[in-house]
């Protein structure tokens, strides 16, 4: 049935990506470019063990990541103790960041479909930036270890600016530095934080289905489009260019 659809159907019902008109692509990191949950889980339980706190499961950690290290620690403490003690939160955060920074990529992997998409964007002279809520030095460390750093002109972490996602400032900051308009910019993420930040910045946003999104259904935040792989966008762009 799909093969019988007229060609104009495919062109007119394509995604909002419109890569041929984009000059700046903004990417989230965890849950979008890389699957880092296993290492976050490992570092968290090592931290909890060091502080003699009860441990958590990897499934729980996957549901809590995406809002930055501080929020992750708050979620863990809320789960364990039913409340968040400021002193405990700082103690856990400092311990977690220290342990995590020592071994960032034991099990962290680049998602399938990412490299072809990054290569495509680079070959078509699109500027790329990584906009994450992870501390900047940790994000840069992961990108360097996984040999992704050369793709990105900018890396904006959760501690780079006064505000982080879902505030639009990190996205607007990238647009200003790269001197591009909202119409020329596309955000690619995996969570409601990415969707809201993009909406508030006035730019289009596509989310991946395989990410974390704080353990919630990504469709609940009504994204413009959800894809299972970024390679889908390459196929759509190829059709558009042939139209």
C-alpha positions as CSV (number, residue, x, y, z in Angstrom):
1,X,0.0,0.0,0.0
2,X,2.8,2.4,0.9
3,X,4.5,1.9,-2.4
4,X,1.3,2.9,-4.2
5,X,1.3,6.3,-2.6
6,X,1.9,9.1,-5.1
7,X,5.3,10.8,-5.0
8,X,3.8,14.2,-3.9
9,X,2.4,12.5,-0.8
10,X,5.9,11.6,0.4
11,X,7.3,15.1,-0.3
12,X,4.4,16.9,1.4
13,X,4.1,14.7,4.4
14,X,7.8,14.6,5.2
15,X,9.3,15.7,8.5
16,X,10.0,19.2,9.7
17,X,13.8,18.5,9.4
18,X,14.1,20.3,6.0
19,X,17.9,19.8,6.2
20,X,18.5,21.6,2.9
21,X,17.4,24.9,4.6
22,X,19.2,24.4,7.9
23,X,22.5,26.0,8.8
24,X,22.7,25.0,12.5
25,X,21.8,21.7,14.0
26,X,21.6,21.4,17.9
27,X,21.9,18.0,19.5
28,X,21.2,16.8,23.0
29,X,23.8,14.3,24.2
30,X,22.6,11.6,26.6
31,X,19.8,9.6,25.1
32,X,20.2,11.3,21.7
33,X,23.8,10.9,20.5
34,X,25.0,8.4,23.1
35,X,23.6,5.8,25.4
36,X,25.4,6.6,28.7
37,X,22.9,5.2,31.2
38,X,25.0,2.2,32.1
39,X,28.0,4.4,33.1
40,X,25.8,6.8,35.0
41,X,24.2,3.9,36.8
42,X,27.7,2.4,37.6
43,X,29.0,5.8,38.9
44,X,25.9,6.4,40.9
45,X,26.0,3.1,42.7
46,X,29.7,3.4,43.4
47,X,28.9,6.8,44.9
48,X,26.1,5.5,47.0
49,X,28.2,2.6,48.2
50,X,31.0,5.0,49.2
51,X,28.5,7.0,51.2
52,X,26.9,3.9,52.6
53,X,23.5,4.7,51.1
54,X,21.2,2.1,49.6
55,X,21.7,1.3,45.9
56,X,19.4,1.9,43.0
57,X,18.7,0.0,39.7
58,X,19.8,0.9,36.2
59,X,16.2,1.1,35.1
60,X,15.6,3.8,37.8
61,X,18.7,5.7,36.7
62,X,17.5,5.7,33.1
63,X,14.2,7.3,34.3
64,X,16.0,10.0,36.2
65,X,18.7,11.2,33.7
66,X,18.3,14.1,31.4
67,X,18.0,17.1,33.8
68,X,21.7,17.3,34.9
69,X,23.8,15.7,37.6
70,X,22.3,17.7,40.4
71,X,18.7,16.7,39.5
72,X,19.8,13.1,39.2
73,X,21.2,13.1,42.7
74,X,18.1,14.8,44.0
75,X,15.9,12.1,42.4
76,X,18.1,9.3,43.9
77,X,17.9,10.8,47.4
78,X,14.2,11.4,47.1
79,X,13.7,7.8,46.2
80,X,16.0,6.5,49.0
81,X,15.0,8.7,51.8
82,X,11.7,10.3,50.7
83,X,13.2,13.7,50.9
84,X,16.2,15.7,49.9
85,X,18.7,16.9,52.5
86,X,20.8,19.8,51.1
87,X,24.0,18.5,52.7
88,X,23.4,15.0,51.5
89,X,22.7,16.2,48.0
90,X,25.9,18.2,47.8
91,X,27.9,15.2,49.2
92,X,26.4,12.8,46.7
93,X,26.8,15.2,43.8
94,X,30.4,15.9,44.5
95,X,31.1,12.2,44.9
96,X,29.2,11.2,41.8
97,X,30.8,13.8,39.5
98,X,34.3,12.8,40.8
99,X,33.7,9.1,40.3
100,X,31.9,9.5,36.9
101,X,34.7,11.8,35.6
102,X,37.3,9.1,36.2
103,X,35.6,6.6,33.8
104,X,33.2,8.3,31.5
105,X,33.0,5.7,28.8
106,X,33.3,2.2,30.1
107,X,30.0,1.2,28.5
108,X,28.8,4.4,26.8
109,X,28.1,3.9,23.1
110,X,27.1,6.0,20.1
111,X,23.6,5.1,19.0
112,X,23.1,3.4,15.6
113,X,22.5,6.0,12.8
114,X,24.3,8.9,14.5
115,X,27.6,8.8,12.6
116,X,26.1,8.7,9.1
117,X,23.9,11.7,10.1
118,X,26.8,13.7,11.5
119,X,28.9,12.9,8.5
120,X,26.0,14.1,6.2
121,X,25.6,17.3,8.1
122,X,29.3,18.0,8.1
123,X,29.6,17.2,4.4
124,X,26.8,19.7,3.7
125,X,28.5,22.5,5.7
126,X,26.0,22.6,8.5
127,X,27.3,23.9,11.8
128,X,26.6,21.5,14.7
129,X,26.5,22.1,18.4
130,X,25.9,19.8,21.4
131,X,23.5,21.3,24.0
132,X,23.3,19.2,27.1
133,X,22.4,19.6,30.8
134,X,25.5,17.5,31.6
135,X,28.4,19.5,33.0
136,X,30.4,21.0,30.1
137,X,33.7,19.3,31.0
138,X,32.0,15.9,31.2
139,X,30.2,16.4,27.9
140,X,33.4,17.4,26.2
141,X,35.2,14.4,27.7
142,X,32.7,11.9,26.3
143,X,32.7,13.5,22.9
144,X,36.5,13.4,22.8
145,X,36.7,9.8,24.0
146,X,34.1,8.6,21.4
147,X,35.8,10.7,18.7
148,X,32.8,12.8,18.1
149,X,34.3,16.1,19.2
150,X,35.5,17.2,15.8
151,X,31.9,17.4,14.6
152,X,30.9,20.1,17.0
153,X,31.7,23.8,16.8
154,X,30.1,24.4,20.2
155,X,29.5,22.3,23.3
156,X,27.1,23.9,25.8
157,X,26.8,22.2,29.2
158,X,24.3,22.6,32.0
159,X,26.9,24.8,33.8
160,X,28.0,26.9,30.8
161,X,25.3,29.5,31.1
162,X,23.1,30.9,33.9
163,X,20.2,28.8,32.5
164,X,19.9,25.3,31.2
165,X,17.2,23.4,29.2
166,X,14.2,23.6,29.2
167,X,15.1,27.3,29.3
168,X,15.8,28.5,25.7
169,X,19.0,30.4,26.6
170,X,21.4,27.6,25.6
171,X,19.7,27.3,22.2
172,X,19.5,31.1,21.7
173,X,23.1,31.4,22.7
174,X,24.2,29.0,20.0
175,X,22.1,30.8,17.4
176,X,23.6,34.1,18.3
177,X,27.2,32.9,18.2
178,X,26.7,31.2,14.9
179,X,24.6,34.2,13.5
180,X,21.7,32.1,12.3
181,X,18.0,32.6,12.5
182,X,15.4,30.3,14.1
183,X,14.2,29.2,10.7
184,X,17.8,28.0,9.9
185,X,18.1,26.0,13.1
186,X,16.9,22.5,14.1
187,X,17.0,20.9,17.6
188,X,17.4,17.1,17.9
189,X,16.8,15.6,21.3
190,X,15.1,12.9,23.3
191,X,13.1,14.6,26.1
192,X,10.5,17.1,27.1
193,X,13.4,19.4,28.0
194,X,14.5,19.6,24.4
195,X,11.0,20.0,23.1
196,X,10.2,22.9,25.5
197,X,13.5,24.6,25.0
198,X,13.0,24.5,21.3
199,X,9.5,25.8,21.5
200,X,10.5,28.7,23.7
201,X,13.4,29.5,21.3
202,X,11.1,29.4,18.3
203,X,12.9,26.6,16.5
204,X,11.8,23.3,15.1
205,X,12.5,20.1,17.1
206,X,12.7,16.4,16.3
207,X,13.0,13.8,19.0
208,X,14.3,10.2,18.9
209,X,12.2,7.4,20.2
210,X,15.0,5.5,21.8
211,X,16.0,8.1,24.4
212,X,15.3,8.5,28.1
213,X,12.9,11.4,28.6
214,X,12.9,10.9,32.4
215,X,11.0,7.6,32.0
216,X,8.0,9.2,30.4
217,X,6.4,8.6,27.0
218,X,8.0,11.1,24.6
219,X,4.7,11.5,22.7
220,X,3.1,13.0,25.8
221,X,5.0,16.3,25.3
222,X,3.6,16.5,21.7
223,X,6.8,16.8,19.7
224,X,6.7,17.9,16.1
225,X,8.1,14.6,15.0
226,X,9.5,11.4,16.5
227,X,12.0,9.2,14.6
228,X,13.4,5.8,15.5
229,X,16.8,6.7,13.9
230,X,18.3,9.9,12.5
231,X,19.0,8.0,9.3
232,X,15.3,8.4,8.6
233,X,15.9,12.1,8.1
234,X,18.6,11.4,5.6
235,X,16.2,9.3,3.5
236,X,13.6,12.1,3.7
237,X,16.2,14.7,2.7
238,X,17.2,12.7,-0.3
239,X,13.6,12.5,-1.5
240,X,13.2,16.3,-1.0
241,X,16.3,17.0,-3.1
242,X,15.0,14.8,-5.9
243,X,11.6,16.4,-5.9
